[in-house]
């Protein structure tokens, strides 16, 4: 197999989208030996937006991880008439992801709670309630992060379920997903 070559020089490549190149990602080979007089090429700020993997054999590679992996989930003023949820990302290739969230009860009801659930697949379908806040207290918030391994082609999803809510409470949710490797 022939690899693209990066020659020792004063060049710097910035903003490269490596695209979907399979499980190994694109691999690069240096030609020549970098010395004190020759600065090797550097590749930085790789834009990767489809779940591909990164080259792992470029000296001094700056890949900018963790990197945002999906659009943020932002829900404001959601009420207890229905639950909320859906898919956050379905990466082409598996890897480690960090899901961070901020959930807040905005308008209080007289009872109940909001439970934030997360679903992923590490070879086995997984689901966990990762946090909950009282729906009976206005402006009560909770936040945190959960790291998950997700295999290729499977979604990372979320759900917010209300339990025992009385009255008309509402919640806000802000969630972001970062790829860690």
Phi and psi in degrees as GROMACS dihedral restraints (atoms count N, CA, C in turn):
[ dihedral_restraints ]
;  ai    aj    ak    al  type     phi  dphi    fc
    3     4     5     6     1   -97.9    20    10
    4     5     6     7     1   133.4    20    10
    6     7     8     9     1  -106.1    20    10
    7     8     9    10     1   149.4    20    10
    9    10    11    12     1   -61.4    20    10
   10    11    12    13     1   147.7    20    10
   12    13    14    15     1  -109.4    20    10
   13    14    15    16     1   144.2    20    10
   15    16    17    18     1  -112.9    20    10
   16    17    18    19     1   117.1    20    10
   18    19    20    21     1   -93.0    20    10
   19    20    21    22     1   142.6    20    10
   21    22    23    24     1   -58.1    20    10
   22    23    24    25     1   125.5    20    10
   24    25    26    27     1  -168.1    20    10
   25    26    27    28     1  -168.7    20    10
   27    28    29    30     1   -99.7    20    10
   28    29    30    31     1    22.7    20    10
   30    31    32    33     1   -87.4    20    10
   31    32    33    34     1   147.1    20    10
   33    34    35    36     1  -134.4    20    10
   34    35    36    37     1   128.7    20    10
   36    37    38    39     1  -101.2    20    10
   37    38    39    40     1   129.4    20    10
   39    40    41    42     1  -132.0    20    10
   40    41    42    43     1   139.9    20    10
   42    43    44    45     1    76.2    20    10
   43    44    45    46     1    42.1    20    10
   45    46    47    48     1   -90.8    20    10
   46    47    48    49     1   129.9    20    10
   48    49    50    51     1   -96.3    20    10
   49    50    51    52     1   113.5    20    10
   51    52    53    54     1   -81.5    20    10
   52    53    54    55     1   -13.7    20    10
   54    55    56    57     1    67.5    20    10
   55    56    57    58     1  -172.1    20    10
   57    58    59    60     1   -88.5    20    10
   58    59    60    61     1   108.1    20    10
   60    61    62    63     1  -123.6    20    10
   61    62    63    64     1    16.9    20    10
   63    64    65    66     1    92.0    20    10
   64    65    66    67     1  -174.8    20    10
   66    67    68    69     1   -64.5    20    10
   67    68    69    70     1   -31.8    20    10
   69    70    71    72     1   -89.2    20    10
   70    71    72    73     1   -15.2    20    10
   72    73    74    75     1    71.4    20    10
   73    74    75    76     1   169.8    20    10
   75    76    77    78     1   -72.1    20    10
   76    77    78    79     1   141.6    20    10
   78    79    80    81     1  -114.4    20    10
   79    80    81    82     1   142.8    20    10
   81    82    83    84     1  -119.1    20    10
   82    83    84    85     1   151.3    20    10
   84    85    86    87     1  -127.0    20    10
   85    86    87    88     1   134.9    20    10
   87    88    89    90     1   -82.3    20    10
   88    89    90    91     1   141.1    20    10
   90    91    92    93     1  -111.7    20    10
   91    92    93    94     1   128.9    20    10
   93    94    95    96     1    91.5    20    10
   94    95    96    97     1   175.2    20    10
   96    97    98    99     1  -117.6    20    10
   97    98    99   100     1   115.7    20    10
   99   100   101   102     1   -62.5    20    10
  100   101   102   103     1   136.6    20    10
  102   103   104   105     1  -128.8    20    10
  103   104   105   106     1  -170.6    20    10
  105   106   107   108     1   -64.0    20    10
  106   107   108   109     1   -28.5    20    10
  108   109   110   111     1   -89.6    20    10
  109   110   111   112     1   -14.3    20    10
  111   112   113   114     1  -121.9    20    10
  112   113   114   115     1   118.4    20    10
  114   115   116   117     1   -87.3    20    10
  115   116   117   118     1   129.5    20    10
  117   118   119   120     1   -69.6    20    10
  118   119   120   121     1   156.1    20    10
  120   121   122   123     1   -60.4    20    10
  121   122   123   124     1   149.7    20    10
  123   124   125   126     1  -123.2    20    10
  124   125   126   127     1   146.5    20    10
  126   127   128   129     1  -120.5    20    10
  127   128   129   130     1   123.2    20    10
  129   130   131   132     1  -139.9    20    10
  130   131   132   133     1   167.1    20    10
  132   133   134   135     1    54.2    20    10
  133   134   135   136     1    54.1    20    10
  135   136   137   138     1   -72.6    20    10
  136   137   138   139     1   124.3    20    10
  138   139   140   141     1   -90.5    20    10
  139   140   141   142     1   113.3    20    10
  141   142   143   144     1  -126.7    20    10
  142   143   144   145     1   113.0    20    10
  144   145   146   147     1  -125.3    20    10
  145   146   147   148     1    13.7    20    10
  147   148   149   150     1  -129.6    20    10
  148   149   150   151     1    22.1    20    10
  150   151   152   153     1    82.7    20    10
  151   152   153   154     1     7.2    20    10
  153   154   155   156     1   -67.7    20    10
  154   155   156   157     1   171.4    20    10
  156   157   158   159     1  -104.5    20    10
  157   158   159   160     1   169.6    20    10
  159   160   161   162     1  -103.1    20    10
  160   161   162   163     1   153.4    20    10
  162   163   164   165     1   -59.9    20    10
  163   164   165   166     1   143.0    20    10
  165   166   167   168     1  -120.2    20    10
  166   167   168   169     1    10.5    20    10
  168   169   170   171     1  -125.4    20    10
  169   170   171   172     1    22.9    20    10
  171   172   173   174     1  -100.4    20    10
  172   173   174   175     1   116.4    20    10
  174   175   176   177     1   -60.2    20    10
  175   176   177   178     1   142.3    20    10
  177   178   179   180     1    64.4    20    10
  178   179   180   181     1    20.2    20    10
  180   181   182   183     1   -68.9    20    10
  181   182   183   184     1   129.5    20    10
  183   184   185   186     1  -112.0    20    10
  184   185   186   187     1   104.2    20    10
  186   187   188   189     1   -98.7    20    10
  187   188   189   190     1    -1.4    20    10
  189   190   191   192     1    67.3    20    10
  190   191   192   193     1    34.8    20    10
  192   193   194   195     1   -92.1    20    10
  193   194   195   196     1   148.0    20    10
  195   196   197   198     1   -70.3    20    10
  196   197   198   199     1   155.4    20    10
  198   199   200   201     1  -133.5    20    10
  199   200   201   202     1   138.1    20    10
  201   202   203   204     1   -55.0    20    10
  202   203   204   205     1   131.9    20    10
  204   205   206   207     1  -109.4    20    10
  205   206   207   208     1   -14.4    20    10
  207   208   209   210     1  -155.6    20    10
  208   209   210   211     1   159.7    20    10
  210   211   212   213     1   -61.2    20    10
  211   212   213   214     1   149.1    20    10
  213   214   215   216     1   -64.5    20    10
  214   215   216   217     1   150.5    20    10
  216   217   218   219     1   -96.3    20    10
  217   218   219   220     1   122.2    20    10
  219   220   221   222     1  -131.8    20    10
  220   221   222   223     1   116.8    20    10
  222   223   224   225     1  -125.7    20    10
  223   224   225   226     1   127.8    20    10
  225   226   227   228     1  -128.1    20    10
  226   227   228   229     1   140.5    20    10
  228   229   230   231     1    65.4    20    10
  229   230   231   232     1    26.5    20    10
  231   232   233   234     1   -73.6    20    10
  232   233   234   235     1   137.5    20    10
  234   235   236   237     1  -103.7    20    10
  235   236   237   238     1  -178.8    20    10
  237   238   239   240     1   -87.1    20    10
  238   239   240   241     1     7.7    20    10
  240   241   242   243     1   -70.4    20    10
  241   242   243   244     1   -25.1    20    10
  243   244   245   246     1  -151.6    20    10
  244   245   246   247     1   155.3    20    10
  246   247   248   249     1   -79.7    20    10
  247   248   249   250     1   163.0    20    10
  249   250   251   252     1  -120.1    20    10
  250   251   252   253     1   153.9    20    10
  252   253   254   255     1   163.5    20    10
  253   254   255   256     1   175.2    20    10
  255   256   257   258     1   159.4    20    10
  256   257   258   259     1  -171.4    20    10
  258   259   260   261     1   -84.0    20    10
  259   260   261   262     1   140.6    20    10
  261   262   263   264     1   -97.6    20    10
  262   263   264   265     1   -46.5    20    10
  264   265   266   267     1  -157.1    20    10
  265   266   267   268     1   148.6    20    10
  267   268   269   270     1  -127.5    20    10
  268   269   270   271     1    85.9    20    10
  270   271   272   273     1   -68.8    20    10
  271   272   273   274     1   144.3    20    10
  273   274   275   276     1   -66.1    20    10
  274   275   276   277     1   -42.8    20    10
  276   277   278   279     1  -115.2    20    10
  277   278   279   280     1   147.6    20    10
  279   280   281   282     1   -72.1    20    10
  280   281   282   283     1   170.8    20    10
  282   283   284   285     1   164.2    20    10
  283   284   285   286     1  -173.8    20    10
  285   286   287   288     1   -90.4    20    10
  286   287   288   289     1   135.5    20    10
  288   289   290   291     1  -132.0    20    10
  289   290   291   292     1   144.8    20    10
  291   292   293   294     1  -113.0    20    10
  292   293   294   295     1   123.9    20    10
  294   295   296   297     1  -107.0    20    10
  295   296   297   298     1   117.5    20    10
  297   298   299   300     1  -113.4    20    10
  298   299   300   301     1   145.9    20    10
  300   301   302   303     1  -144.5    20    10
  301   302   303   304     1   159.0    20    10
  303   304   305   306     1  -140.3    20    10
  304   305   306   307     1   115.8    20    10
  306   307   308   309     1  -121.2    20    10
  307   308   309   310     1   136.9    20    10
  309   310   311   312     1  -139.4    20    10
  310   311   312   313     1   135.8    20    10
  312   313   314   315     1   -82.0    20    10
  313   314   315   316     1   119.7    20    10
  315   316   317   318     1   -94.7    20    10
  316   317   318   319     1   -65.7    20    10
  318   319   320   321     1   -99.2    20    10
  319   320   321   322     1   127.9    20    10
  321   322   323   324     1   -81.2    20    10
  322   323   324   325     1   143.9    20    10
  324   325   326   327     1   -98.9    20    10
  325   326   327   328     1  -165.1    20    10
  327   328   329   330     1  -101.3    20    10
  328   329   330   331     1    -4.8    20    10
  330   331   332   333     1  -166.8    20    10
  331   332   333   334     1   166.3    20    10
  333   334   335   336     1   106.3    20    10
  334   335   336   337     1  -177.6    20    10
  336   337   338   339     1  -152.1    20    10
  337   338   339   340     1   161.0    20    10
  339   340   341   342     1  -108.4    20    10
  340   341   342   343     1   127.7    20    10
  342   343   344   345     1  -115.0    20    10
  343   344   345   346     1   127.6    20    10
  345   346   347   348     1   -98.0    20    10
  346   347   348   349     1   121.1    20    10
  348   349   350   351     1  -110.9    20    10
  349   350   351   352     1   154.4    20    10
  351   352   353   354     1  -131.1    20    10
  352   353   354   355     1   137.5    20    10
  354   355   356   357     1  -124.5    20    10
  355   356   357   358     1   139.7    20    10
  357   358   359   360     1  -158.0    20    10
  358   359   360   361     1   176.6    20    10
  360   361   362   363     1  -137.9    20    10
  361   362   363   364     1   114.1    20    10
  363   364   365   366     1  -105.4    20    10
  364   365   366   367     1    27.3    20    10
  366   367   368   369     1   112.8    20    10
  367   368   369   370     1   -21.7    20    10
  369   370   371   372     1  -135.1    20    10
  370   371   372   373     1   137.1    20    10
  372   373   374   375     1   -61.2    20    10
  373   374   375   376     1   130.1    20    10
  375   376   377   378     1  -122.3    20    10
  376   377   378   379     1   149.4    20    10
  378   379   380   381     1  -152.2    20    10
  379   380   381   382     1   139.9    20    10
  381   382   383   384     1  -151.2    20    10
  382   383   384   385     1   143.5    20    10
  384   385   386   387     1   -80.5    20    10
  385   386   387   388     1   117.3    20    10
  387   388   389   390     1   -99.3    20    10
  388   389   390   391     1   -12.1    20    10
  390   391   392   393     1  -172.2    20    10
  391   392   393   394     1   158.9    20    10
  393   394   395   396     1  -149.4    20    10
  394   395   396   397     1   151.3    20    10
  396   397   398   399     1  -132.1    20    10
  397   398   399   400     1   151.4    20    10
  399   400   401   402     1   -68.6    20    10
  400   401   402   403     1   136.0    20    10
  402   403   404   405     1   -88.1    20    10
  403   404   405   406     1    -3.3    20    10
  405   406   407   408     1   -94.5    20    10
  406   407   408   409     1     0.3    20    10
  408   409   410   411     1  -125.4    20    10
  409   410   411   412     1   122.8    20    10
  411   412   413   414     1   -70.5    20    10
  412   413   414   415     1   142.8    20    10
  414   415   416   417     1    61.0    20    10
  415   416   417   418     1    22.9    20    10
  417   418   419   420     1   -80.5    20    10
  418   419   420   421     1   128.7    20    10
  420   421   422   423     1  -127.2    20    10
  421   422   423   424     1   161.3    20    10
  423   424   425   426     1  -151.0    20    10
  424   425   426   427     1   148.6    20    10
  426   427   428   429     1  -146.1    20    10
  427   428   429   430     1   167.6    20    10
  429   430   431   432     1   168.5    20    10
  430   431   432   433     1  -175.1    20    10
  432   433   434   435     1  -137.6    20    10
  433   434   435   436     1   150.6    20    10
  435   436   437   438     1  -133.4    20    10
  436   437   438   439     1   129.3    20    10
  438   439   440   441     1   -96.4    20    10
  439   440   441   442     1   132.0    20    10
  441   442   443   444     1  -133.5    20    10
  442   443   444   445     1   150.6    20    10
  444   445   446   447     1  -100.3    20    10
  445   446   447   448     1   127.7    20    10
  447   448   449   450     1  -124.3    20    10
  448   449   450   451     1   128.5    20    10
  450   451   452   453     1   -77.8    20    10
  451   452   453   454     1   160.0    20    10
  453   454   455   456     1   -59.9    20    10
  454   455   456   457     1   144.1    20    10
  456   457   458   459     1    77.1    20    10
  457   458   459   460     1     4.6    20    10
  459   460   461   462     1  -112.8    20    10
  460   461   462   463     1   146.1    20    10
  462   463   464   465     1   -84.9    20    10
  463   464   465   466     1   152.2    20    10
  465   466   467   468     1  -104.5    20    10
  466   467   468   469     1   124.1    20    10
  468   469   470   471     1  -129.3    20    10
  469   470   471   472     1   171.9    20    10
  471   472   473   474     1  -140.6    20    10
  472   473   474   475     1   163.4    20    10
  474   475   476   477     1  -150.7    20    10
  475   476   477   478     1   147.2    20    10
  477   478   479   480     1  -122.6    20    10
  478   479   480   481     1   119.5    20    10
  480   481   482   483     1  -117.6    20    10
  481   482   483   484     1   136.4    20    10
  483   484   485   486     1   -96.7    20    10
  484   485   486   487     1   140.2    20    10
  486   487   488   489     1  -130.4    20    10
  487   488   489   490     1   123.4    20    10
  489   490   491   492     1    64.3    20    10
  490   491   492   493     1    23.4    20    10
  492   493   494   495     1   -71.8    20    10
  493   494   495   496     1   138.1    20    10
  495   496   497   498     1  -128.1    20    10
  496   497   498   499     1   136.8    20    10
  498   499   500   501     1    94.0    20    10
  499   500   501   502     1  -150.6    20    10
  501   502   503   504     1  -127.2    20    10
  502   503   504   505     1    60.2    20    10
  504   505   506   507     1   -72.2    20    10
  505   506   507   508     1   156.7    20    10
  507   508   509   510     1  -133.0    20    10
  508   509   510   511     1   160.0    20    10
  510   511   512   513     1  -135.6    20    10
  511   512   513   514     1   160.4    20    10
  513   514   515   516     1  -118.1    20    10
  514   515   516   517     1   145.9    20    10
  516   517   518   519     1  -137.4    20    10
  517   518   519   520     1   131.9    20    10
  519   520   521   522     1  -126.0    20    10
  520   521   522   523     1   127.6    20    10
  522   523   524   525     1  -140.0    20    10
  523   524   525   526     1   141.1    20    10
  525   526   527   528     1  -136.5    20    10
  526   527   528   529     1   151.1    20    10
  528   529   530   531     1  -124.3    20    10
  529   530   531   532     1   131.4    20    10
  531   532   533   534     1  -120.3    20    10
  532   533   534   535     1   141.0    20    10
  534   535   536   537     1   -85.8    20    10
  535   536   537   538     1   131.8    20    10
  537   538   539   540     1   -99.4    20    10
  538   539   540   541     1   -20.6    20    10
